[in-house]
Amino acid sequence: MIFSKEKNISTLTDAYNEKILSFNYSKLSDNDLFKGKLGVIHYLLSFYEHSQDDIYLDKISELLENILSDIQNNTKKNLLNDSTLLSGAAGLGFILKDLLHQQLIDEEDFTEQTNIIDELIFENTLKFISEEYFDYLGGPIGNLQYFLSWDGNTERSHTIIEHLENSIWKTGKLFYTQSENFFTQGYNFGLKHGHLGIVKTYIDYIQKYGENQQTLFTVERLLQNMIDHLNHDYKVQGIHIYKYYSLYEENENLIKRQNNRLCWCNSDLTFAYFLLKGGILLNNKNFIQLAKKIGTETTKRKSFETTGIESHHFCHGTSGIAFLYDALYKIDNNPEYEKAHNYWLTRTREYLEEELHQEMCETDLSWLFGGKLGALLVLNGMHTENKLFKTLI
């Protein structure tokens, strides 16, 4: 099915939403925020806010009831078995507080539950830090982001920052994650699992509670450490790709991992965005200049060989890139970023059009990793004032 330029997005989205609303959710094996039922609730809530159509609210109620039933019956889908934004309680708390904020669920019914959830998240956050585990969405940094987004208890955020700062002096390392997981091990320089997630959360903390010398110094150290490990010689098709994916220790040596991916979760583009934000916060002209240089260089990357992109997905695909360029353009006003945003948005639409005839499956309902929900929200411009998207940039 081919859509005209003007007709496309609304018609395409309506067709997908019909499939999403009629999907048999007993087939969905996860309840979590980024690849399960909570993510579907967030998606439907975005369209309910826009349309006020009760068809979205009815499905939200059905899915929330299923999630709470799994908690009550302590099934393998019980979100309270994990504390994180990615897979557990922080994701649940995020959605419940969003629903409370919009007065779509009764405060009397859920206040005690959210208080219990917050205490669980807080305790596990301190435990993560004590174990030298510094993942963003899957660890203590994302949990701090949750508290910054919703919690009225400022002491929790201050205490978490204090424990993070103490961990630097205790270990003598700048947030080196102890893990057997390839994606989180060592110094991960990405957003989803690593140091850019820490930079983002520290900046948000500073913007919420005010500047102090120690937190500003930590932001500067994190960004400078990534700069110190840039690769200024690596080129693909004549285009520089600067940033290493991660570093990890092996036999007292630092092993560097690099790939050609252009993506939301871990690439030069994400680094350029946070280096620019950090540079503005710190009034560091060198950071700002380098951010502009790297960001502009990324706009030259279009091919699979220089991006690794072959889908509309948010994490590793076109929609996440469109989202990032839109965010960069809003703080830099470089017309090349606007062009890049429009290019990747068009490619997102084209991918979604090509797959519309396919039957909806479980992986399509993933919000972040491999599904269509994040892509459709970006395509419809629903990321702009969305509280969950603000945890992603």
C-alpha positions as CSV (number, residue, x, y, z in Angstrom):
1,M,0.0,0.0,0.0
2,I,1.4,3.4,-1.0
3,F,0.5,6.6,0.8
4,S,0.8,10.2,-0.5
5,K,3.1,12.5,1.4
6,E,0.2,14.4,3.1
7,K,-2.1,11.5,3.7
8,N,0.6,9.0,4.8
9,I,1.2,9.4,8.5
10,S,-2.3,9.6,9.9
11,T,-3.6,6.8,7.6
12,L,-0.6,4.7,8.3
13,T,-0.8,5.2,12.0
14,D,-4.6,4.4,12.1
15,A,-3.9,1.1,10.3
16,Y,-1.2,0.1,12.8
17,N,-3.3,1.2,15.8
18,E,-6.2,-1.0,14.6
19,K,-3.8,-3.9,14.7
20,I,-2.3,-2.9,18.1
21,L,-5.7,-2.6,19.7
22,S,-6.9,-5.9,18.4
23,F,-3.8,-7.9,19.2
24,N,-4.1,-10.9,21.5
25,Y,-2.0,-9.8,24.4
26,S,-1.9,-13.2,26.0
27,K,0.9,-13.8,23.5
28,L,3.0,-11.0,24.9
29,S,5.6,-12.7,27.2
30,D,6.8,-9.5,28.9
31,N,5.2,-6.9,31.1
32,D,8.0,-4.4,31.2
33,L,8.3,-0.8,29.9
34,F,10.4,-1.1,26.8
35,K,9.4,-4.5,25.4
36,G,6.2,-5.4,27.1
37,K,2.7,-4.4,28.2
38,L,3.8,-1.3,30.1
39,G,5.3,0.0,26.9
40,V,2.0,-0.7,25.1
41,I,0.2,1.2,27.8
42,H,2.5,4.2,27.4
43,Y,1.9,4.1,23.6
44,L,-1.8,3.9,23.9
45,L,-1.8,6.7,26.6
46,S,0.0,9.0,24.1
47,F,-2.8,8.5,21.6
48,Y,-5.5,8.8,24.3
49,E,-4.0,12.2,25.3
50,H,-4.2,13.3,21.7
51,S,-7.7,11.9,20.8
52,Q,-9.5,11.4,24.1
53,D,-10.9,8.3,22.5
54,D,-12.0,5.8,25.1
55,I,-11.0,2.8,22.9
56,Y,-7.4,3.5,24.0
57,L,-8.4,3.9,27.7
58,D,-10.3,0.6,27.7
59,K,-7.2,-1.3,26.4
60,I,-5.0,0.5,28.9
61,S,-7.3,-0.7,31.8
62,E,-7.3,-4.2,30.4
63,L,-3.5,-4.4,30.2
64,L,-2.9,-2.7,33.6
65,E,-5.2,-5.2,35.2
66,N,-3.2,-8.1,33.7
67,I,0.1,-6.6,34.9
68,L,-1.2,-6.1,38.5
69,S,-2.7,-9.6,38.5
70,D,0.8,-11.0,37.6
71,I,2.2,-9.1,40.6
72,Q,-0.5,-10.3,43.0
73,N,-0.1,-13.9,41.8
74,N,3.7,-13.6,41.8
75,T,4.1,-15.1,38.3
76,K,7.3,-15.0,36.3
77,K,6.1,-11.7,34.9
78,N,6.0,-10.0,38.3
79,L,7.7,-6.6,37.7
80,L,8.6,-6.3,41.4
81,N,11.2,-9.1,40.9
82,D,13.4,-6.4,39.3
83,S,13.8,-2.7,40.2
84,T,14.8,-1.1,37.0
85,L,13.3,1.1,34.4
86,L,14.2,-1.4,31.7
87,S,12.6,-4.5,33.2
88,G,10.9,-3.9,36.5
89,A,9.5,-1.7,39.3
90,A,10.8,1.7,38.1
91,G,9.0,1.1,34.8
92,L,5.9,0.2,36.6
93,G,6.2,3.2,38.9
94,F,6.7,5.5,35.9
95,I,3.5,4.4,34.2
96,L,1.4,4.4,37.4
97,K,2.5,7.9,38.3
98,D,1.8,9.1,34.8
99,L,-1.7,7.6,35.0
100,L,-2.1,9.3,38.5
101,H,-0.8,12.6,37.1
102,Q,-3.5,12.5,34.4
103,Q,-6.1,11.4,37.0
104,L,-6.9,8.2,35.1
105,I,-6.5,5.9,38.1
106,D,-7.6,6.6,41.7
107,E,-5.0,8.0,44.0
108,E,-6.5,6.3,47.0
109,D,-6.1,2.9,45.3
110,F,-2.5,3.4,44.3
111,T,-0.7,5.7,46.6
112,E,0.4,3.0,49.1
113,Q,1.5,0.8,46.2
114,T,3.6,3.5,44.6
115,N,5.2,4.2,48.0
116,I,6.2,0.5,48.4
117,I,7.5,0.5,44.8
118,D,9.6,3.6,45.4
119,E,11.2,2.1,48.5
120,L,12.0,-1.1,46.6
121,I,13.6,0.9,43.8
122,F,15.6,3.0,46.2
123,E,17.0,0.1,48.2
124,N,18.0,-1.8,45.1
125,T,19.6,1.4,43.6
126,L,22.0,1.6,46.5
127,K,22.7,-2.1,46.3
128,F,23.6,-1.7,42.6
129,I,26.1,1.1,43.4
130,S,27.7,-0.9,46.2
131,E,28.2,-3.7,43.7
132,E,29.9,-1.3,41.2
133,Y,27.1,-1.7,38.6
134,F,26.3,1.5,36.8
135,D,23.9,0.6,34.0
136,Y,21.5,3.3,32.9
137,L,18.1,1.8,31.8
138,G,19.0,-1.5,33.5
139,G,20.5,-0.2,36.7
140,P,20.8,2.5,39.3
141,I,21.2,5.5,37.0
142,G,17.9,4.9,35.3
143,N,16.4,4.4,38.8
144,L,17.7,7.9,39.7
145,Q,16.2,9.2,36.5
146,Y,12.9,7.8,37.7
147,F,13.1,9.7,41.0
148,L,14.1,12.9,39.1
149,S,11.1,12.5,36.9
150,W,8.4,11.8,39.5
151,D,9.5,11.5,43.1
152,G,8.7,14.3,45.5
153,N,11.2,12.9,48.0
154,T,14.3,14.9,47.2
155,E,16.4,13.1,49.7
156,R,16.3,9.9,47.7
157,S,17.9,11.7,44.7
158,H,20.5,13.4,46.9
159,T,21.4,10.2,48.6
160,I,21.9,8.3,45.3
161,I,24.2,11.0,44.0
162,E,26.2,10.9,47.2
163,H,26.6,7.1,46.9
164,L,27.6,7.5,43.2
165,E,30.2,10.1,44.1
166,N,31.5,8.0,47.0
167,S,31.9,5.1,44.6
168,I,34.4,7.0,42.5
169,W,36.7,7.7,45.5
170,K,36.2,4.2,46.9
171,T,37.1,2.3,43.6
172,G,39.5,4.9,42.1
173,K,37.7,4.4,38.8
174,L,35.1,6.5,37.0
175,F,32.1,4.3,37.0
176,Y,33.7,1.0,35.8
177,T,30.9,-1.5,35.7
178,Q,31.6,-5.0,37.1
179,S,29.6,-7.3,34.9
180,E,29.9,-10.4,32.7
181,N,27.4,-8.9,30.3
182,F,29.1,-7.8,27.1
183,F,26.8,-4.7,26.8
184,T,27.4,-3.3,30.2
185,Q,30.9,-4.5,31.1
186,G,33.7,-1.9,31.8
187,Y,33.5,1.6,30.6
188,N,30.5,1.6,28.3
189,F,30.3,5.0,26.5
190,G,26.7,4.7,25.4
191,L,23.4,6.1,26.6
192,K,21.3,3.0,27.2
193,H,23.9,1.1,29.3
194,G,26.7,3.5,30.0
195,H,28.4,6.8,30.7
196,L,26.2,9.0,28.5
197,G,23.3,7.8,30.6
198,I,25.2,9.0,33.7
199,V,26.0,12.3,32.0
200,K,22.4,12.8,31.1
201,T,21.2,12.0,34.6
202,Y,23.7,14.2,36.3
203,I,22.7,17.1,34.0
204,D,19.1,16.5,34.8
205,Y,19.9,16.4,38.5
206,I,21.9,19.7,38.2
207,Q,19.0,21.4,36.3
208,K,16.5,20.3,38.9
209,Y,18.4,21.0,42.1
210,G,21.1,23.6,41.1
211,E,24.7,23.5,40.3
212,N,27.4,22.3,42.7
213,Q,31.1,21.9,42.1
214,Q,31.3,18.2,42.6
215,T,28.5,17.2,40.2
216,L,29.7,19.6,37.5
217,F,33.2,18.2,37.9
218,T,31.9,14.6,37.4
219,V,30.1,15.6,34.2
220,E,33.3,17.2,33.0
221,R,35.4,14.2,33.9
222,L,33.0,11.7,32.1
223,L,32.9,13.7,28.9
224,Q,36.7,14.4,28.9
225,N,37.4,10.7,29.5
226,M,35.4,9.9,26.3
227,I,37.2,12.6,24.4
228,D,40.5,11.2,25.5
229,H,39.6,7.9,24.0
230,L,38.2,9.1,20.6
231,N,39.6,7.6,17.5
232,H,40.5,10.4,15.1
233,D,41.9,8.1,12.4
234,Y,39.0,5.6,11.8
235,K,37.1,6.3,8.6
236,V,34.5,4.4,6.6
237,Q,33.7,5.5,3.1
238,G,35.8,8.6,3.8
239,I,33.7,9.6,6.8
240,H,35.1,9.8,10.4
241,I,33.6,7.6,13.1
242,Y,35.1,8.8,16.3
243,K,33.7,7.1,19.4
244,Y,34.5,3.8,20.8
245,Y,31.6,1.6,21.9
246,S,33.3,0.7,25.2
247,L,36.5,-0.1,27.0
248,Y,37.1,-3.0,29.3
249,E,40.0,-4.3,31.3
250,E,41.8,-7.5,30.4
251,N,45.1,-8.6,31.9
252,E,45.8,-5.0,33.0
253,N,45.1,-3.7,29.5
254,L,42.2,-1.6,28.2
255,I,40.5,-3.3,25.3
256,K,38.6,-1.0,22.9
257,R,35.5,-2.0,21.1
258,Q,34.3,0.0,18.1
259,N,31.6,-0.4,15.4
260,N,30.1,1.6,12.6
261,R,26.7,1.9,14.1
262,L,24.7,5.2,14.0
263,C,22.0,4.8,16.6
264,W,20.2,6.2,19.6
265,C,21.8,3.9,22.2
266,N,25.5,4.2,21.6
267,S,27.1,6.2,18.7
268,D,28.9,9.4,17.8
269,L,25.5,11.1,17.4
270,T,24.4,10.5,20.9
271,F,27.8,11.6,22.1
272,A,27.7,14.8,20.1
273,Y,24.3,15.6,21.7
274,F,25.4,15.2,25.3
275,L,28.8,16.7,24.7
276,L,27.0,19.8,23.4
277,K,24.6,19.9,26.4
278,G,27.5,19.4,28.7
279,G,29.6,22.0,27.0
280,I,26.8,24.5,27.4
281,L,26.2,23.7,31.0
282,L,30.0,23.9,31.8
283,N,30.5,26.9,29.5
284,N,33.3,24.8,27.9
285,K,33.9,26.1,24.3
286,N,36.2,23.2,23.4
287,F,33.4,20.7,24.2
288,I,30.9,22.7,22.2
289,Q,33.2,23.0,19.2
290,L,34.0,19.3,19.2
291,A,30.4,18.4,19.6
292,K,29.5,20.5,16.5
293,K,32.3,18.9,14.5
294,I,31.3,15.3,15.4
295,G,27.6,16.0,15.0
296,T,28.0,17.6,11.6
297,E,30.2,14.7,10.5
298,T,27.4,12.2,11.4
299,T,25.0,13.8,8.9
300,K,27.1,12.4,6.1
301,R,26.4,8.9,7.1
302,K,23.5,7.3,5.2
303,S,24.7,3.9,3.9
304,F,24.4,0.6,5.8
305,E,28.2,0.4,5.9
306,T,28.4,3.7,7.9
307,T,25.3,3.3,10.0
308,G,24.3,-0.4,10.4
309,I,20.7,0.8,9.9
310,E,18.2,-1.5,8.1
311,S,14.9,-0.9,10.0
312,H,12.6,1.7,11.6
313,H,13.4,0.5,15.2
314,F,14.1,3.1,17.8
315,C,17.2,1.7,19.5
316,H,19.2,0.7,16.4
317,G,17.1,2.1,13.6
318,T,15.9,5.2,11.7
319,S,13.3,6.5,14.3
320,G,15.9,6.8,17.0
321,I,18.2,8.7,14.7
322,A,15.3,11.0,13.6
323,F,14.6,11.6,17.3
324,L,18.2,12.5,18.0
325,Y,18.6,14.9,15.1
326,D,15.4,16.7,16.1
327,A,16.8,17.1,19.7
328,L,20.1,18.4,18.4
329,Y,18.5,20.9,16.0
330,K,16.5,22.3,18.9
331,I,19.6,23.3,20.8
332,D,22.0,24.1,17.9
333,N,19.7,25.2,15.1
334,N,22.1,23.8,12.5
335,P,20.1,23.3,9.3
336,E,22.1,20.1,8.6
337,Y,20.4,18.5,11.6
338,E,17.0,19.5,10.4
339,K,17.7,17.9,7.0
340,A,19.0,14.8,8.7
341,H,15.9,14.6,10.9
342,N,13.6,14.8,7.9
343,Y,15.7,12.3,5.9
344,W,15.5,9.7,8.7
345,L,11.9,10.4,9.4
346,T,11.0,9.7,5.8
347,R,13.0,6.5,5.9
348,T,11.1,5.5,9.1
349,R,7.8,6.1,7.3
350,E,8.9,4.0,4.3
351,Y,10.0,1.1,6.4
352,L,6.6,1.1,8.3
353,E,4.7,1.3,5.0
354,E,6.6,-1.7,3.6
355,E,5.7,-3.8,6.7
356,L,2.1,-2.8,7.1
357,H,0.8,-5.9,5.3
358,Q,2.6,-8.2,7.7
359,E,0.7,-9.8,10.6
360,M,1.4,-8.1,13.9
361,C,3.6,-10.3,16.2
362,E,5.0,-10.1,19.7
363,T,8.3,-8.3,18.7
364,D,6.3,-5.6,16.9
365,L,4.9,-4.5,20.3
366,S,8.3,-3.7,21.7
367,W,8.6,0.0,22.4
368,L,12.4,0.4,22.2
369,F,14.3,-2.6,20.9
370,G,12.8,-4.2,17.8
371,G,9.2,-3.0,17.6
372,K,7.0,-0.4,16.0
373,L,5.8,1.6,19.0
374,G,8.7,4.0,19.4
375,A,8.9,4.5,15.7
376,L,5.2,5.4,15.3
377,L,5.4,7.9,18.2
378,V,8.4,9.6,16.6
379,L,6.7,9.6,13.2
380,N,3.7,11.3,14.7
381,G,5.8,13.9,16.6
382,M,4.6,12.6,20.0
383,H,8.1,12.6,21.4
384,T,8.3,16.4,21.9
385,E,6.7,16.9,25.3
386,N,6.5,13.2,26.3
387,K,7.9,12.5,29.8
388,L,9.2,9.0,28.9
389,F,11.0,10.3,25.8
390,K,12.7,12.8,28.1
391,T,14.4,9.9,29.9
392,L,15.9,8.9,26.5
393,I,17.5,12.2,25.6
